Amino acid sequence: MNLVVCTIFEKHYHYGLAALVDSLHKYGFSGEIYAGYRGALPEWSSAATENTSLEWKGASTLKVTESINVHFLPLLTDFHLANYKPEFMLKLINGLAKNAGGIVYFDPDIVIKCQWDFFETWTSYGVSLVHEIISNDMPATHPIRKGWEAVIKSSNREIKRNITSYINSGFCGVIKENVEFLETWADIIQVAIREYGFKSNEFAHSKRTDLFFAKDQDAFNIAAMCSESPISELGAEGMDFINGGFTMSHAVGVGKPWRKNFITSALKGIPPSSADKLFWSSVDGPLKPYSSSQIKTKKIALGVASLIGRFYRKN
């Protein structure tokens, strides 16, 4: 299939990027990973070297293994990075990754937990999508979705399918034949900026009654409604939002696994999540964002916090 992987990160999210790359290596990925970023590169990437062959100003490449390269691409945009996802993916698939069979985007707080060839098979069925747990039951007659119909009309498109669940925009797999989905997603964002007060430099609006409350994610859901491309959906278990998942784990929310004090959280009734545990089991691969002693200490804390969580939980 020759799929490339991409993500976007800034600040402390580089720890999540390292875990993502290590998990990709663990489960058989080989190829090119494109990481768009703002700010400074992390210390663990110090072996990256300037790569003028990429035709991207300031690009550098880190050879992770004989079969995996991470290309660091500085981003010059005023957009919140979440809102820049479709534009970034299009720039890659039409430029640096034009010879690839497709592109898979992961947020930098995701690790995978199944063999890479499953993702290759999945994307061959259609644009790969995963349901949210929040507002997951979102039928075709939902008032927000009815409002989105006007956005679709404003973009000179028509509804192509009745989506009944809300979709998380932290992951998206697209083969080249379905790149129209990315074009639709990017265009919906532009329509929202022109006509719906969408502020591209913000992550979210204050009220769910707004048609673009979760800005890039709502545009993503609208694209799923009106894109010509086929789609293939997994339920909320696809990101470990509920039990039974086998594909990936998404550490959503403010408290990221690399910033948590697990024992303190457990004493407050919040035990470690699946995403917390999988992050710390993923960072001992070819990239080394932490020392062995740091990882060992965190795993001990996870064990203690999990034990506390067996006896004391909030709610």
DRENDO-1510 file (C-alpha; in Angstrom, 1 decimal, always signed):
<recs>
REC; n; res; u; v; w
REC; 1; MET; +0.0; +0.0; +0.0 .
REC; 2; ASN; +3.0; +2.3; +0.6 .
REC; 3; LEU; +1.2; +4.6; +3.1 .
REC; 4; VAL; +3.0; +7.4; +4.8 .
REC; 5; VAL; +2.3; +8.7; +8.4 .
REC; 6; CYS; +2.0; +12.3; +9.5 .
REC; 7; THR; +1.2; +14.2; +12.6 .
REC; 8; ILE; +1.5; +17.8; +13.9 .
REC; 9; PHE; +2.9; +18.8; +17.2 .
REC; 10; GLU; +4.3; +21.6; +19.4 .
REC; 11; LYS; +5.6; +22.1; +22.9 .
REC; 12; HIS; +5.5; +19.1; +25.2 .
REC; 13; TYR; +3.6; +17.0; +22.7 .
REC; 14; HIS; +6.9; +15.8; +21.3 .
REC; 15; TYR; +6.8; +13.1; +24.0 .
REC; 16; GLY; +3.6; +11.8; +22.4 .
REC; 17; LEU; +5.2; +11.9; +19.0 .
REC; 18; ALA; +8.1; +9.7; +20.3 .
REC; 19; ALA; +5.6; +7.2; +21.7 .
REC; 20; LEU; +3.7; +7.2; +18.5 .
REC; 21; VAL; +6.8; +6.5; +16.4 .
REC; 22; ASP; +8.0; +3.8; +18.8 .
REC; 23; SER; +4.5; +2.1; +18.7 .
REC; 24; LEU; +4.6; +2.2; +14.9 .
REC; 25; HIS; +8.0; +0.5; +14.9 .
REC; 26; LYS; +6.8; -2.1; +17.4 .
REC; 27; TYR; +3.8; -3.1; +15.2 .
REC; 28; GLY; +5.6; -3.4; +11.9 .
REC; 29; PHE; +5.4; +0.0; +10.2 .
REC; 30; SER; +8.2; +0.9; +7.8 .
REC; 31; GLY; +8.5; +4.0; +5.7 .
REC; 32; GLU; +8.3; +7.8; +6.1 .
REC; 33; ILE; +6.8; +9.8; +9.0 .
REC; 34; TYR; +6.2; +13.5; +8.5 .
REC; 35; ALA; +6.0; +15.6; +11.6 .
REC; 36; GLY; +4.9; +19.2; +11.2 .
REC; 37; TYR; +5.9; +21.3; +14.2 .
REC; 38; ARG; +6.1; +24.8; +15.7 .
REC; 39; GLY; +8.7; +25.9; +18.1 .
REC; 40; ALA; +11.9; +24.1; +19.0 .
REC; 41; LEU; +12.7; +20.4; +18.3 .
REC; 42; PRO; +13.1; +18.1; +21.3 .
REC; 43; GLU; +16.4; +17.0; +22.7 .
REC; 44; TRP; +15.8; +13.4; +21.7 .
REC; 45; SER; +15.8; +14.5; +18.0 .
REC; 46; SER; +19.3; +16.0; +18.2 .
REC; 47; ALA; +20.6; +13.5; +15.7 .
REC; 48; ALA; +18.3; +14.9; +13.0 .
REC; 49; THR; +20.1; +16.5; +10.1 .
REC; 50; GLU; +19.1; +19.1; +7.6 .
REC; 51; ASN; +17.4; +17.7; +4.5 .
REC; 52; THR; +17.4; +20.0; +1.6 .
REC; 53; SER; +16.1; +17.3; -0.8 .
REC; 54; LEU; +12.7; +17.5; +0.8 .
REC; 55; GLU; +12.1; +21.0; -0.7 .
REC; 56; TRP; +10.6; +22.2; +2.6 .
REC; 57; LYS; +12.4; +25.2; +4.2 .
REC; 58; GLY; +14.0; +24.1; +7.4 .
REC; 59; ALA; +13.3; +20.4; +7.0 .
REC; 60; SER; +15.4; +17.9; +8.9 .
REC; 61; THR; +15.4; +14.1; +9.0 .
REC; 62; LEU; +16.0; +11.7; +11.8 .
REC; 63; LYS; +16.8; +8.1; +10.8 .
REC; 64; VAL; +15.0; +6.1; +13.5 .
REC; 65; THR; +15.8; +2.6; +12.1 .
REC; 66; GLU; +17.0; +1.3; +8.8 .
REC; 67; SER; +13.4; +1.3; +7.6 .
REC; 68; ILE; +11.8; +4.3; +9.4 .
REC; 69; ASN; +12.6; +8.0; +8.9 .
REC; 70; VAL; +11.0; +10.9; +10.7 .
REC; 71; HIS; +11.0; +14.2; +8.7 .
REC; 72; PHE; +10.6; +17.3; +10.9 .
REC; 73; LEU; +8.8; +20.1; +8.9 .
REC; 74; PRO; +8.5; +23.5; +10.5 .
REC; 75; LEU; +5.1; +25.1; +10.0 .
REC; 76; LEU; +4.5; +28.8; +9.3 .
REC; 77; THR; +0.8; +29.2; +9.9 .
REC; 78; ASP; -1.4; +31.3; +12.2 .
REC; 79; PHE; -4.0; +28.5; +12.4 .
REC; 80; HIS; -4.4; +26.5; +15.6 .
REC; 81; LEU; -2.6; +23.3; +14.6 .
REC; 82; ALA; -5.7; +21.2; +14.9 .
REC; 83; ASN; -7.4; +23.3; +12.2 .
REC; 84; TYR; -4.4; +23.0; +10.0 .
REC; 85; LYS; -4.6; +19.2; +9.7 .
REC; 86; PRO; -6.3; +18.8; +6.3 .
REC; 87; GLU; -4.1; +21.5; +4.7 .
REC; 88; PHE; -1.0; +19.8; +6.0 .
REC; 89; MET; -2.1; +16.4; +4.7 .
REC; 90; LEU; -2.9; +17.9; +1.3 .
REC; 91; LYS; +0.5; +19.6; +1.1 .
REC; 92; LEU; +2.1; +16.2; +1.8 .
REC; 93; ILE; +0.1; +14.0; -0.5 .
REC; 94; ASN; +0.4; +16.6; -3.4 .
REC; 95; GLY; +4.1; +17.3; -2.7 .
REC; 96; LEU; +6.6; +15.4; -0.5 .
REC; 97; ALA; +4.5; +12.3; -0.4 .
REC; 98; LYS; +3.2; +12.4; -3.9 .
REC; 99; ASN; +4.5; +9.0; -4.7 .
REC; 100; ALA; +2.8; +7.4; -1.7 .
REC; 101; GLY; -0.3; +5.3; -2.0 .
REC; 102; GLY; -2.0; +7.2; +0.8 .
REC; 103; ILE; -1.5; +9.1; +4.0 .
REC; 104; VAL; -2.5; +8.3; +7.6 .
REC; 105; TYR; -2.8; +11.1; +10.2 .
REC; 106; PHE; -2.5; +10.5; +14.0 .
REC; 107; ASP; -2.7; +13.1; +16.7 .
REC; 108; PRO; +0.5; +13.1; +18.7 .
REC; 109; ASP; -1.2; +11.7; +21.8 .
REC; 110; ILE; -2.1; +8.4; +20.1 .
REC; 111; VAL; -0.2; +5.1; +20.1 .
REC; 112; ILE; -1.1; +2.1; +17.9 .
REC; 113; LYS; -1.7; -1.4; +19.4 .
REC; 114; CYS; -2.2; -3.7; +16.4 .
REC; 115; GLN; -0.1; -4.7; +13.4 .
REC; 116; TRP; +0.4; -2.0; +10.8 .
REC; 117; ASP; -1.0; -4.1; +7.9 .
REC; 118; PHE; -4.5; -3.7; +9.5 .
REC; 119; PHE; -4.3; +0.0; +8.8 .
REC; 120; GLU; -3.3; -0.7; +5.2 .
REC; 121; THR; -6.3; -3.0; +4.8 .
REC; 122; TRP; -8.7; -0.6; +6.6 .
REC; 123; THR; -7.8; +2.4; +4.4 .
REC; 124; SER; -8.4; +0.3; +1.3 .
REC; 125; TYR; -12.1; +0.1; +2.3 .
REC; 126; GLY; -12.6; +3.9; +2.5 .
REC; 127; VAL; -11.5; +6.9; +4.5 .
REC; 128; SER; -10.7; +5.4; +7.9 .
REC; 129; LEU; -12.6; +7.1; +10.8 .
REC; 130; VAL; -13.2; +6.4; +14.5 .
REC; 131; HIS; -16.3; +7.5; +16.6 .
REC; 132; GLU; -16.1; +9.8; +19.6 .
REC; 133; ILE; -17.5; +8.8; +22.9 .
REC; 134; ILE; -18.9; +12.3; +23.5 .
REC; 135; SER; -22.1; +12.8; +21.5 .
REC; 136; ASN; -21.4; +9.5; +19.8 .
REC; 137; ASP; -25.2; +8.9; +19.3 .
REC; 138; MET; -25.7; +11.7; +16.8 .
REC; 139; PRO; -28.6; +10.7; +14.4 .
REC; 140; ALA; -29.3; +12.3; +11.1 .
REC; 141; THR; -32.0; +14.4; +12.7 .
REC; 142; HIS; -29.8; +15.8; +15.4 .
REC; 143; PRO; -30.3; +19.6; +15.6 .
REC; 144; ILE; -26.5; +20.3; +15.2 .
REC; 145; ARG; -26.4; +17.9; +12.2 .
REC; 146; LYS; -29.4; +19.7; +10.7 .
REC; 147; GLY; -27.5; +22.9; +11.1 .
REC; 148; TRP; -24.6; +21.4; +9.3 .
REC; 149; GLU; -26.8; +20.8; +6.3 .
REC; 150; ALA; -26.8; +24.6; +5.7 .
REC; 151; VAL; -23.0; +24.5; +5.8 .
REC; 152; ILE; -23.0; +21.8; +3.2 .
REC; 153; LYS; -25.3; +23.8; +1.0 .
REC; 154; SER; -23.0; +26.9; +1.5 .
REC; 155; SER; -20.1; +24.8; +0.1 .
REC; 156; ASN; -22.2; +23.9; -3.0 .
REC; 157; ARG; -22.3; +20.2; -1.9 .
REC; 158; GLU; -25.0; +17.7; -1.1 .
REC; 159; ILE; -25.4; +15.1; +1.7 .
REC; 160; LYS; -24.1; +11.8; +0.5 .
REC; 161; ARG; -24.7; +9.7; +3.5 .
REC; 162; ASN; -26.5; +9.7; +6.8 .
REC; 163; ILE; -23.9; +9.6; +9.6 .
REC; 164; THR; -25.4; +8.6; +12.9 .
REC; 165; SER; -22.3; +8.9; +15.2 .
REC; 166; TYR; -20.0; +11.8; +16.0 .
REC; 167; ILE; -16.4; +11.2; +14.7 .
REC; 168; ASN; -13.1; +12.0; +16.3 .
REC; 169; SER; -10.7; +14.0; +14.1 .
REC; 170; GLY; -7.5; +12.7; +15.8 .
REC; 171; PHE; -7.1; +10.0; +13.2 .
REC; 172; CYS; -7.7; +9.8; +9.5 .
REC; 173; GLY; -6.5; +7.3; +6.9 .
REC; 174; VAL; -6.8; +8.3; +3.2 .
REC; 175; ILE; -5.6; +6.5; +0.1 .
REC; 176; LYS; -4.7; +8.6; -2.9 .
REC; 177; GLU; -8.0; +7.7; -4.7 .
REC; 178; ASN; -9.9; +9.3; -1.8 .
REC; 179; VAL; -7.9; +12.5; -1.5 .
REC; 180; GLU; -11.2; +14.4; -2.3 .
REC; 181; PHE; -12.2; +13.8; +1.3 .
REC; 182; LEU; -9.2; +16.0; +2.5 .
REC; 183; GLU; -10.1; +18.7; -0.1 .
REC; 184; THR; -13.7; +18.7; +1.2 .
REC; 185; TRP; -12.5; +18.9; +4.9 .
REC; 186; ALA; -10.2; +21.8; +4.1 .
REC; 187; ASP; -12.9; +23.6; +2.1 .
REC; 188; ILE; -15.5; +23.2; +4.8 .
REC; 189; ILE; -13.1; +25.0; +7.2 .
REC; 190; GLN; -12.7; +27.8; +4.7 .
REC; 191; VAL; -16.5; +28.1; +4.3 .
REC; 192; ALA; -16.8; +28.2; +8.1 .
REC; 193; ILE; -14.2; +31.0; +8.3 .
REC; 194; ARG; -16.0; +33.1; +5.7 .
REC; 195; GLU; -19.6; +32.5; +6.8 .
REC; 196; TYR; -19.8; +31.1; +10.3 .
REC; 197; GLY; -17.4; +33.0; +12.4 .
REC; 198; PHE; -14.9; +30.2; +12.6 .
REC; 199; LYS; -11.7; +31.6; +14.1 .
REC; 200; SER; -8.9; +29.5; +12.7 .
REC; 201; ASN; -6.5; +30.3; +15.6 .
REC; 202; GLU; -8.8; +28.8; +18.2 .
REC; 203; PHE; -9.3; +25.2; +19.2 .
REC; 204; ALA; -12.9; +25.2; +20.3 .
REC; 205; HIS; -15.9; +27.5; +20.8 .
REC; 206; SER; -17.4; +27.9; +24.3 .
REC; 207; LYS; -20.8; +26.3; +23.5 .
REC; 208; ARG; -21.9; +23.1; +21.8 .
REC; 209; THR; -24.9; +25.0; +20.4 .
REC; 210; ASP; -22.3; +26.6; +18.0 .
REC; 211; LEU; -22.1; +24.7; +14.7 .
REC; 212; PHE; -18.4; +24.7; +15.0 .
REC; 213; PHE; -17.9; +24.0; +18.7 .
REC; 214; ALA; -15.0; +21.6; +18.2 .
REC; 215; LYS; -13.7; +23.4; +15.1 .
REC; 216; ASP; -11.7; +21.1; +13.0 .
REC; 217; GLN; -13.6; +18.1; +14.3 .
REC; 218; ASP; -17.0; +19.5; +13.4 .
REC; 219; ALA; -15.7; +20.3; +9.9 .
REC; 220; PHE; -14.4; +16.8; +9.8 .
REC; 221; ASN; -17.8; +15.4; +10.6 .
REC; 222; ILE; -19.4; +17.6; +8.0 .
REC; 223; ALA; -16.9; +16.3; +5.4 .
REC; 224; ALA; -17.9; +12.7; +6.3 .
REC; 225; MET; -21.5; +13.7; +5.5 .
REC; 226; CYS; -20.9; +15.2; +2.1 .
REC; 227; SER; -17.7; +13.7; +0.7 .
REC; 228; GLU; -17.9; +11.7; -2.5 .
REC; 229; SER; -15.2; +9.3; -1.1 .
REC; 230; PRO; -16.3; +6.0; +0.6 .
REC; 231; ILE; -15.7; +5.9; +4.4 .
REC; 232; SER; -15.0; +3.0; +6.8 .
REC; 233; GLU; -16.0; +3.6; +10.5 .
REC; 234; LEU; -14.9; +2.0; +13.7 .
REC; 235; GLY; -16.8; +2.6; +17.0 .
REC; 236; ALA; -15.5; +4.4; +20.0 .
REC; 237; GLU; -13.5; +1.3; +21.0 .
REC; 238; GLY; -11.2; +2.2; +18.0 .
REC; 239; MET; -9.4; +4.8; +20.3 .
REC; 240; ASP; -9.9; +3.0; +23.6 .
REC; 241; PHE; -12.7; +5.4; +24.6 .
REC; 242; ILE; -14.6; +2.3; +25.6 .
REC; 243; ASN; -13.5; -1.3; +26.3 .
REC; 244; GLY; -12.9; -3.8; +23.5 .
REC; 245; GLY; -10.5; -1.7; +21.3 .
REC; 246; PHE; -7.7; -3.3; +19.4 .
REC; 247; THR; -6.4; -0.6; +17.0 .
REC; 248; MET; -5.1; +2.4; +18.9 .
REC; 249; SER; -5.3; +4.4; +22.2 .
REC; 250; HIS; -5.9; +8.1; +22.3 .
REC; 251; ALA; -5.0; +10.1; +25.4 .
REC; 252; VAL; -7.6; +12.8; +25.1 .
REC; 253; GLY; -8.1; +15.6; +27.6 .
REC; 254; VAL; -5.8; +18.0; +29.4 .
REC; 255; GLY; -3.9; +15.5; +31.5 .
REC; 256; LYS; -1.5; +13.7; +29.1 .
REC; 257; PRO; +0.3; +10.5; +30.2 .
REC; 258; TRP; +3.7; +12.2; +30.1 .
REC; 259; ARG; +2.6; +15.0; +32.5 .
REC; 260; LYS; +0.5; +13.0; +35.0 .
REC; 261; ASN; +1.3; +12.2; +38.6 .
REC; 262; PHE; -0.4; +8.8; +38.7 .
REC; 263; ILE; -0.4; +8.2; +42.4 .
REC; 264; THR; -1.8; +11.7; +43.2 .
REC; 265; SER; -4.5; +11.2; +40.6 .
REC; 266; ALA; -5.4; +7.8; +42.0 .
REC; 267; LEU; -5.7; +9.2; +45.5 .
REC; 268; LYS; -8.2; +11.7; +44.0 .
REC; 269; GLY; -10.2; +8.7; +42.6 .
REC; 270; ILE; -8.9; +8.8; +39.1 .
REC; 271; PRO; -6.9; +5.6; +38.2 .
REC; 272; PRO; -4.6; +5.3; +35.2 .
REC; 273; SER; -6.3; +4.9; +31.9 .
REC; 274; SER; -5.5; +2.4; +29.1 .
REC; 275; ALA; -3.9; +5.3; +27.2 .
REC; 276; ASP; -1.7; +6.1; +30.2 .
REC; 277; LYS; -0.4; +2.6; +30.4 .
REC; 278; LEU; +0.1; +2.1; +26.7 .
REC; 279; PHE; +2.1; +5.4; +26.5 .
REC; 280; TRP; +4.6; +4.2; +29.1 .
REC; 281; SER; +4.8; +0.8; +27.5 .
REC; 282; SER; +5.5; +2.4; +24.1 .
REC; 283; VAL; +8.4; +4.8; +24.9 .
REC; 284; ASP; +11.1; +2.1; +25.2 .
REC; 285; GLY; +11.5; +1.7; +21.5 .
REC; 286; PRO; +14.2; +3.0; +19.1 .
REC; 287; LEU; +13.5; +6.6; +20.1 .
REC; 288; LYS; +14.6; +7.5; +23.7 .
REC; 289; PRO; +12.6; +10.4; +25.1 .
REC; 290; TYR; +13.2; +9.0; +28.6 .
REC; 291; SER; +16.0; +7.1; +30.3 .
REC; 292; SER; +15.4; +3.5; +31.4 .
REC; 293; SER; +15.3; +4.5; +35.0 .
REC; 294; GLN; +12.6; +7.1; +34.3 .
REC; 295; ILE; +10.5; +4.6; +32.5 .
REC; 296; LYS; +10.9; +2.1; +35.3 .
REC; 297; THR; +9.9; +4.6; +37.9 .
REC; 298; LYS; +6.8; +5.6; +36.0 .
REC; 299; LYS; +5.8; +2.0; +35.5 .
REC; 300; ILE; +6.1; +1.4; +39.3 .
REC; 301; ALA; +3.9; +4.5; +39.9 .
REC; 302; LEU; +1.4; +3.1; +37.4 .
REC; 303; GLY; +1.3; -0.2; +39.2 .
REC; 304; VAL; +0.7; +1.5; +42.6 .
REC; 305; ALA; -1.9; +3.8; +41.1 .
REC; 306; SER; -3.7; +0.9; +39.5 .
REC; 307; LEU; -3.8; -0.9; +42.8 .
REC; 308; ILE; -5.3; +2.2; +44.5 .
REC; 309; GLY; -7.8; +2.4; +41.7 .
REC; 310; ARG; -9.1; -1.1; +42.5 .
REC; 311; PHE; -10.3; +0.1; +45.9 .
REC; 312; TYR; -11.0; +3.8; +45.3 .
REC; 313; ARG; -12.6; +5.5; +42.3 .
REC; 314; LYS; -14.5; +8.7; +41.8 .
REC; 315; ASN; -18.2; +8.2; +41.3 .
</recs>
